[in-house]
């Protein structure tokens, strides 16, 4: 081959040809030479994969490349037919790589011949490593064939593989390559399930045998998991609902039978009987097999020495298989035996190691040994049951609806006496997914049970660090729901004056002492995630009684997390070996806390988010501090999410130019006039009868912000306070100039319907000046009045003014030719109307001719305001985060926008503007300085 | 994955307008973009709010009960149509005439409102009637699910709007044996309307969503799901038949009895469209000569469709308020309107996924059964065909990591693992490799031995023959040997001389 030409660099296509030749010459075993070291092969493969040497792209040097790949393929064939095992092995491995890398056409041309050559090496006489490599390579070949969509060919080829695989898996000696065999079986089931249609009973028997094998513990757990997964895929061979249903029922049944002996004397047997009667088809008890034996005889005799050692692995593997069945796709809709499954879960969770009351009466002896052994294994069994429930929630999703109430009961009941950290984590995860998949309805049902536990768990964070007192007095009033480990009293369902009661709980008590250890951090992370889900889904539906408390605790935890002093990475060092907390990484506590905080801010409530300023500080700090981590990424996203909360807006349709072309095809946009959907008329606020949440805010408000407010009570009450947009309105009011339009008012006798009747003397008011939301009756009586139209539209009669998006915050000068500060950014800054506020008893009087497009403004002190705001911006800059945490009870850092809001809004009462105008008013943007 | 691409409306074949009539005029499907008729499904006469799409596989409609037959049997009818068949695929006959229907977005549950004020909730896949409960005092006129489908909102002729938490409604602990006599507590019961409720619509926002109800008393009322209070009442000049929220919840669109569609802004001062306002309150779109009975938005929210009893469908550009197209339905006054993604089965041509691969139309795995009449409480009494379980569609893709089933890494992994083992002294694989090496050495040695043996044998035979051969031969050989010896000497002398 010509190697004389100089390449143009690493992007030269000719490089591929040369590299391939080099690889073949230097790294591949040769016919003449003795075999090279096996590691040479991995170098060759990495070069091939890095440069995609085997792909063939059309081009000028297409022929050269084709020839090079041809040579490669020839060499593969040579190696495969070599008598030397090592070379043969190299050839087998490289065929697998070639299957992945080569061009589709070449693969389709050659795969049959490769397959024939690889199948030869599956013989049991071949050395194990060659067989393993051959299985792996054939798996790759099948994956490629499957992804190219060649079903029929693949099925016929796969059918030839079933016998070798079954043989491999039944040989005890070839345990080390079971992994490759099971991978291949899974691949066949995944891509060409029809190939296993005939042998599926054999496969099932074999796999069940593996799962219940005596010395399964000696096999690598990963492989055992794969067996379970593969068993769950076996129904795909038939692809019908009946097979699937039959398998899951048999699995559940045999688990049920296994537990009979274990739970003897610990439960009343009715539930077990109910489960088996609902799962077992009538009259087929003797003909229902699992793993080659009738299910009924599968139960183990307790007498055998290894009963307890075997019980948990078997049960957990069989349930694991059920989980795979539930969470993996299936080509048909399947009937899930939900009743029996939930009953089985309940059965397991109900057993807590205490002897069943009537057991002694019935004369069933419960030996102490039995009880101790059971209590030893119970956490693992409970964990399996919770895992199954989790998978059911994930797999069946909203279709669980008919059973959802039952699940809620199970969870509520179990939460009450669940104290082991990893079980609590699982419970929280289940709750989280239940909430997300089933929405508000679930939130209202689950909230009570969840909240008691959440608050108790999260309280430990705050109490763990005494320097950070809880800000809100509400938060101090902890409910009765403290997790069992912090009390020594454990509510017990079945009380028996027996001797064994404390046995199971003794170890739990000791674990309570390690309250700062990582396991509790992990519980808290799970609790925070569940809190987040609860706030996301059900943050506002009938949440009055818990919302304030949750908001406060979440804010607290986030503040503690932001200091970093609570970093779990330190604690994790000594505990990192614990398997159940592997998913728990350092920083996840912080992340979970921040996520919950964001959810608590964004979740709608009827007042301002009370911890907004603290949250902004935390997020800003997090964005800057931990660059490159998930935390900084999340903090940036959180700041973006909060932006619409701070600058609420309702925007016009996008203009035709701004839209992608394909969107506007066939639509007429000629008449499209940009119009701002103007925000609501501001509401005057009242300081009277604040909700309790607001009270907590007011305590934290800087005193200088609180000033006498003159509010017309009637104006406040008449309007649409209960509107979900009401907080939006307030926020708009806070910084956007007021506007008004008498023409939109229908009821002239009650002008305050639209606009709160300000009396013209506006003074700054405090943060706590909220609309009275509690006054429902007044609102309702008004709202119920059908004749009153509560929905004025201001802008409709002022089309021309919309075209002049000017807001001129200049001293009384209605100069529309000059672009004011607020106008500089733009097109969306729109239609400014001025309403002269008037006392309520005064008939409407126009100050401004609204059809005039240059409305005058009365903003005499805007400059001063800005100055003041900049001052505050500085102070908030200096406000360090450490302070933020330690001085929570002091005045919180007030964000610029809030700070600007009240003076400007209330005093000036100026017209509306768009949200984007804000940065122009204030020079010091909080994020830029 | 392919299935997912198919179901995305933007990528595949656009949207369809589906209308049905209160007379027996079938269901007509138009292409939204072109206005061409796609197909016509037969034998359907649906009351208002009674046409729903079940998952993406079926259209379902309750049927107007003919006066003659209803007096004799008293039962209602719900028909299902598959997309590709013009006649109803599944016919079910509930115990009483059903008016409005509502279906969850995945097609799992179907709710129907009875003439008597009872609500029926079916599991679509098995046809099981999960629960019947008395919800209203008069006939139910409209049903809607909340956006997370955990609440069912019903409106009825008695002027009430009720909100039902499905979770509690379906709680199996309660004795459901008595049909329709079960008392289920509603989450909210709103009694603001003075006349019958005609439409309900639930906005976005989960727990903080708003519910809009329209009524014959010419009002639309906006209720808060979070607090359960009435937020606002909007009075219109005419009785309202249907109400719709746009996806951003900027405006309410209310179809009235006088043929106008009123647009009321939800946010103060937000005009929904650029049409001149009539009274400073609301704008309206006017075109129909008969009552507007149904409204629907296209997927992008920029196109509003309205169906009227004047037998036409109008398509409006929401932004400009202009009428874009009128679709004429000659067969009867329209009562229902839906805009749906065009189902794959009704698409022409080949479907190509973004990578350019041809997508085979997946066979629908969605099963539906005739809806049963009665609640079955005892699960054991279900016949074997239901396999003792609620029928569930499993997630389309495995939730957990598939351990690389779809990736080509098996041979690589196996190779790396084996190489590692080879390099590790004393490991099984290394021993095996060594063994194999030794074996092949042995094999080679054996071959060598054979060769040597062969040579030896040849030599042996040769020698034996030499010894045992005849004298003559020996003599000749001796001569030859002499000769050779001479030559050898010569050669040797030559050899010796050479170095010199």
Interface residues (C-beta under 8 A of the other chain):
Chain A: X35 X38 X39 X41 X42 X45 X83 X84 X85 X86 X89 X93 X95 X96 X97 X99 X100 X127 X128 X129 X132 X133 X135 X136 X137 X139 X140 X143 X144 X147 X149 X176 X180 X183 X184 X186 X187 X190 X226 X229 X241 X242 X245 X249 X277 X278 X279 X281 X324 X326 X327 X328 X329 X330 X331 X332 X333 X334 X335 X336 X337 X338 X339 X340 X394 X395 X396 X397 X398 X399 X401 X402 X403 X404 X405 X406 X408 X438 X439 X440 X441 X442 X443 X444 X445 X536 X537 X538 X539 X540 X541 X542 X543 X604 X606 X650 X653 X663 X666 X667 X668 X669 X670 X671 X672 X673 X675 X677 X678 X679 X680 X681 X720 X722 X723 X724 X725 X729 X743 X744 X746 X754 X776 X779 X780 X783 X784 X785 X786 X787 X788 X789 X790 X791 X792 X793 X794 X795 X796 X797 X912
Chain B: X33 X104 X106 X108 X109 X123 X125 X126 X130 X146 X148 X149 X150 X151 X165 X166 X167 X168 X170 X171 X172 X173 X187 X192 X194 X205 X206 X207 X208 X210 X217 X219 X224 X225 X226 X227 X228 X229 X230 X231 X232 X233 X234 X235 X248 X250 X264 X265 X266 X267 X268 X269 X270 X271 X274 X276 X277 X279 X280 X281 X282 X283 X300 X302 X303 X317 X318 X319 X320 X321 X322 X324 X357 X365 X366 X367 X379 X380 X384 X386 X387 X388 X389 X390 X391 X392 X393 X394 X395 X396 X397 X398 X399 X400 X403 X405 X406 X407 X408 X409 X410 X411 X412 X413 X414 X415 X416 X418 X419 X421 X422 X423 X428 X429 X432 X433 X435 X436 X437 X439 X440 X443
